[in-house]
Amino acid sequence: MPALCGHFGAIRPHTNAHEPVPVHRDRDGPECRAEILLGNGAVTDIRYAAVAGRAPLAPRAMQCFAGPVTARAEEIVQKWIDFFVLNKPVRPERITRRLK
């Protein structure tokens, strides 16, 4: 799977099989999943959960995952659509500074 963006690990789409849009954050073992829920074409909610069989992210790592997903949810959804629906290549964004 392509990386959508990177911030202390890669944020990758999980699958094209369903909505909500699923993305995972993995880095050196621990992993977390976010499901971006859509309503009328807009992000309505983001649910975070552990991944079965994988160690959960530490609280600080969870913040480093949730921050970019929350701040860039619309962009992540658009990249997911581009890749899985429109079959376009996507370029990952390397996040190198604190998000507001």
PyRosetta script that sets phi, psi and omega in degrees:
from pyrosetta import init, pose_from_sequence

init()
pose = pose_from_sequence("MPALCGHFGAIRPHTNAHEPVPVHRDRDGPECRAEILLGNGAVTDIRYAAVAGRAPLAPRAMQCFAGPVTARAEEIVQKWIDFFVLNKPVRPERITRRLK")
pose.set_psi(1, 143.1)
pose.set_omega(1, 178.8)
pose.set_phi(2, -75.0)
pose.set_psi(2, 151.1)
pose.set_omega(2, 172.5)
pose.set_phi(3, -78.3)
pose.set_psi(3, 136.1)
pose.set_omega(3, 176.2)
pose.set_phi(4, -88.1)
pose.set_psi(4, -38.7)
pose.set_omega(4, 173.1)
pose.set_phi(5, -160.9)
pose.set_psi(5, 164.6)
pose.set_omega(5, -178.4)
pose.set_phi(6, -132.6)
pose.set_psi(6, 130.6)
pose.set_omega(6, 177.8)
pose.set_phi(7, -156.5)
pose.set_psi(7, 101.8)
pose.set_omega(7, -175.3)
pose.set_phi(8, 54.6)
pose.set_psi(8, 45.6)
pose.set_omega(8, -177.6)
pose.set_phi(9, 124.3)
pose.set_psi(9, 162.8)
pose.set_omega(9, -177.2)
pose.set_phi(10, -87.7)
pose.set_psi(10, 139.9)
pose.set_omega(10, 171.6)
pose.set_phi(11, -103.7)
pose.set_psi(11, 114.7)
pose.set_omega(11, -173.2)
pose.set_phi(12, -123.3)
pose.set_psi(12, 148.5)
pose.set_omega(12, 172.3)
pose.set_phi(13, -69.2)
pose.set_psi(13, 147.6)
pose.set_omega(13, -178.9)
pose.set_phi(14, -90.7)
pose.set_psi(14, -44.5)
pose.set_omega(14, -176.9)
pose.set_phi(15, -163.5)
pose.set_psi(15, 163.3)
pose.set_omega(15, 176.4)
pose.set_phi(16, -102.5)
pose.set_psi(16, 12.0)
pose.set_omega(16, -169.6)
pose.set_phi(17, -76.7)
pose.set_psi(17, -19.4)
pose.set_omega(17, -171.2)
pose.set_phi(18, -162.6)
pose.set_psi(18, 167.2)
pose.set_omega(18, 163.2)
pose.set_phi(19, -106.5)
pose.set_psi(19, 151.1)
pose.set_omega(19, 5.2)
pose.set_phi(20, -66.3)
pose.set_psi(20, 158.9)
pose.set_omega(20, -179.0)
pose.set_phi(21, -67.7)
pose.set_psi(21, 115.7)
pose.set_omega(21, -178.4)
pose.set_phi(22, -95.5)
pose.set_psi(22, 130.9)
pose.set_omega(22, 172.8)
pose.set_phi(23, -130.0)
pose.set_psi(23, 150.1)
pose.set_omega(23, -179.7)
pose.set_phi(24, -122.3)
pose.set_psi(24, 152.7)
pose.set_omega(24, 172.1)
pose.set_phi(25, -119.2)
pose.set_psi(25, 121.7)
pose.set_omega(25, 178.5)
pose.set_phi(26, -132.4)
pose.set_psi(26, 144.4)
pose.set_omega(26, 176.4)
pose.set_phi(27, -167.9)
pose.set_psi(27, 113.5)
pose.set_omega(27, 174.6)
pose.set_phi(28, 54.2)
pose.set_psi(28, 43.8)
pose.set_omega(28, 173.5)
pose.set_phi(29, 108.7)
pose.set_psi(29, -71.0)
pose.set_omega(29, -178.4)
pose.set_phi(30, -62.0)
pose.set_psi(30, 148.1)
pose.set_omega(30, -176.4)
pose.set_phi(31, -145.8)
pose.set_psi(31, 151.8)
pose.set_omega(31, 176.7)
pose.set_phi(32, -141.2)
pose.set_psi(32, 154.4)
pose.set_omega(32, -179.5)
pose.set_phi(33, -120.2)
pose.set_psi(33, 142.2)
pose.set_omega(33, 172.0)
pose.set_phi(34, -124.5)
pose.set_psi(34, 137.5)
pose.set_omega(34, 174.5)
pose.set_phi(35, -114.8)
pose.set_psi(35, 118.3)
pose.set_omega(35, -179.3)
pose.set_phi(36, -93.7)
pose.set_psi(36, 114.1)
pose.set_omega(36, -177.8)
pose.set_phi(37, -90.5)
pose.set_psi(37, 138.7)
pose.set_omega(37, -178.2)
pose.set_phi(38, -118.1)
pose.set_psi(38, 146.9)
pose.set_omega(38, 173.8)
pose.set_phi(39, -145.4)
pose.set_psi(39, 122.8)
pose.set_omega(39, -177.7)
pose.set_phi(40, 54.7)
pose.set_psi(40, 37.6)
pose.set_omega(40, 176.0)
pose.set_phi(41, 79.5)
pose.set_psi(41, 8.5)
pose.set_omega(41, -179.7)
pose.set_phi(42, -126.3)
pose.set_psi(42, 153.2)
pose.set_omega(42, 177.0)
pose.set_phi(43, -69.2)
pose.set_psi(43, 125.2)
pose.set_omega(43, 179.7)
pose.set_phi(44, -108.4)
pose.set_psi(44, -26.5)
pose.set_omega(44, -178.1)
pose.set_phi(45, -165.4)
pose.set_psi(45, 160.1)
pose.set_omega(45, 174.2)
pose.set_phi(46, -133.0)
pose.set_psi(46, 125.0)
pose.set_omega(46, 178.4)
pose.set_phi(47, -108.6)
pose.set_psi(47, 133.7)
pose.set_omega(47, 179.2)
pose.set_phi(48, -111.8)
pose.set_psi(48, 140.6)
pose.set_omega(48, -179.5)
pose.set_phi(49, -152.9)
pose.set_psi(49, 156.5)
pose.set_omega(49, 174.3)
pose.set_phi(50, -71.4)
pose.set_psi(50, 161.6)
pose.set_omega(50, 177.7)
pose.set_phi(51, -103.9)
pose.set_psi(51, 127.1)
pose.set_omega(51, -178.6)
pose.set_phi(52, -56.2)
pose.set_psi(52, 132.9)
pose.set_omega(52, 176.9)
pose.set_phi(53, 83.1)
pose.set_psi(53, 0.3)
pose.set_omega(53, 179.4)
pose.set_phi(54, -121.7)
pose.set_psi(54, 150.1)
pose.set_omega(54, 176.4)
pose.set_phi(55, -66.5)
pose.set_psi(55, 141.9)
pose.set_omega(55, 178.2)
pose.set_phi(56, -74.1)
pose.set_psi(56, 160.5)
pose.set_omega(56, 176.2)
pose.set_phi(57, -71.3)
pose.set_psi(57, 145.2)
pose.set_omega(57, 172.5)
pose.set_phi(58, -66.6)
pose.set_psi(58, 157.9)
pose.set_omega(58, -176.8)
pose.set_phi(59, -52.9)
pose.set_psi(59, -43.4)
pose.set_omega(59, 179.8)
pose.set_phi(60, -65.5)
pose.set_psi(60, -43.0)
pose.set_omega(60, 178.0)
pose.set_phi(61, -64.4)
pose.set_psi(61, -35.7)
pose.set_omega(61, 177.7)
pose.set_phi(62, -63.2)
pose.set_psi(62, -41.5)
pose.set_omega(62, 176.4)
pose.set_phi(63, -62.0)
pose.set_psi(63, -38.9)
pose.set_omega(63, -180.0)
pose.set_phi(64, -69.8)
pose.set_psi(64, -20.3)
pose.set_omega(64, 175.0)
pose.set_phi(65, -88.4)
pose.set_psi(65, -49.9)
pose.set_omega(65, -175.2)
pose.set_phi(66, -66.0)
pose.set_psi(66, -35.8)
pose.set_omega(66, -179.6)
pose.set_phi(67, -57.4)
pose.set_psi(67, -56.6)
pose.set_omega(67, 179.3)
pose.set_phi(68, -65.5)
pose.set_psi(68, -36.7)
pose.set_omega(68, 179.7)
pose.set_phi(69, -64.6)
pose.set_psi(69, -44.7)
pose.set_omega(69, 179.4)
pose.set_phi(70, -65.0)
pose.set_psi(70, -46.7)
pose.set_omega(70, -177.4)
pose.set_phi(71, -68.5)
pose.set_psi(71, -30.5)
pose.set_omega(71, -174.1)
pose.set_phi(72, -117.2)
pose.set_psi(72, 22.9)
pose.set_omega(72, -175.0)
pose.set_phi(73, -56.9)
pose.set_psi(73, -44.9)
pose.set_omega(73, -179.6)
pose.set_phi(74, -61.2)
pose.set_psi(74, -43.2)
pose.set_omega(74, 179.2)
pose.set_phi(75, -66.1)
pose.set_psi(75, -39.8)
pose.set_omega(75, 178.7)
pose.set_phi(76, -62.3)
pose.set_psi(76, -44.3)
pose.set_omega(76, 178.6)
pose.set_phi(77, -62.0)
pose.set_psi(77, -43.3)
pose.set_omega(77, -179.9)
pose.set_phi(78, -63.2)
pose.set_psi(78, -41.0)
pose.set_omega(78, 177.1)
pose.set_phi(79, -65.2)
pose.set_psi(79, -37.9)
pose.set_omega(79, 177.7)
pose.set_phi(80, -62.5)
pose.set_psi(80, -44.6)
pose.set_omega(80, 177.6)
pose.set_phi(81, -63.4)
pose.set_psi(81, -46.2)
pose.set_omega(81, 179.4)
pose.set_phi(82, -57.0)
pose.set_psi(82, -45.8)
pose.set_omega(82, -175.2)
pose.set_phi(83, -74.0)
pose.set_psi(83, -51.7)
pose.set_omega(83, -172.6)
pose.set_phi(84, -86.7)
pose.set_psi(84, -33.9)
pose.set_omega(84, -176.3)
pose.set_phi(85, -93.4)
pose.set_psi(85, -47.7)
pose.set_omega(85, -175.3)
pose.set_phi(86, -94.7)
pose.set_psi(86, -3.4)
pose.set_omega(86, 178.9)
pose.set_phi(87, 55.1)
pose.set_psi(87, 38.6)
pose.set_omega(87, 176.9)
pose.set_phi(88, -97.6)
pose.set_psi(88, 149.4)
pose.set_omega(88, 173.0)
pose.set_phi(89, -71.2)
pose.set_psi(89, 149.3)
pose.set_omega(89, 176.5)
pose.set_phi(90, -121.5)
pose.set_psi(90, 145.8)
pose.set_omega(90, 177.9)
pose.set_phi(91, -104.2)
pose.set_psi(91, 128.5)
pose.set_omega(91, 177.9)
pose.set_phi(92, -71.2)
pose.set_psi(92, 148.7)
pose.set_omega(92, 175.3)
pose.set_phi(93, -104.6)
pose.set_psi(93, 127.4)
pose.set_omega(93, 177.2)
pose.set_phi(94, -91.3)
pose.set_psi(94, 114.3)
pose.set_omega(94, -179.5)
pose.set_phi(95, -88.1)
pose.set_psi(95, 116.3)
pose.set_omega(95, -174.4)
pose.set_phi(96, -114.6)
pose.set_psi(96, -1.6)
pose.set_omega(96, 178.5)
pose.set_phi(97, -138.2)
pose.set_psi(97, 165.6)
pose.set_omega(97, -176.8)
pose.set_phi(98, -61.5)
pose.set_psi(98, 136.9)
pose.set_omega(98, 177.9)
pose.set_phi(99, -89.2)
pose.set_psi(99, 146.2)
pose.set_omega(99, 179.6)
pose.set_phi(100, -95.7)
pose.dump_pdb("model.pdb")
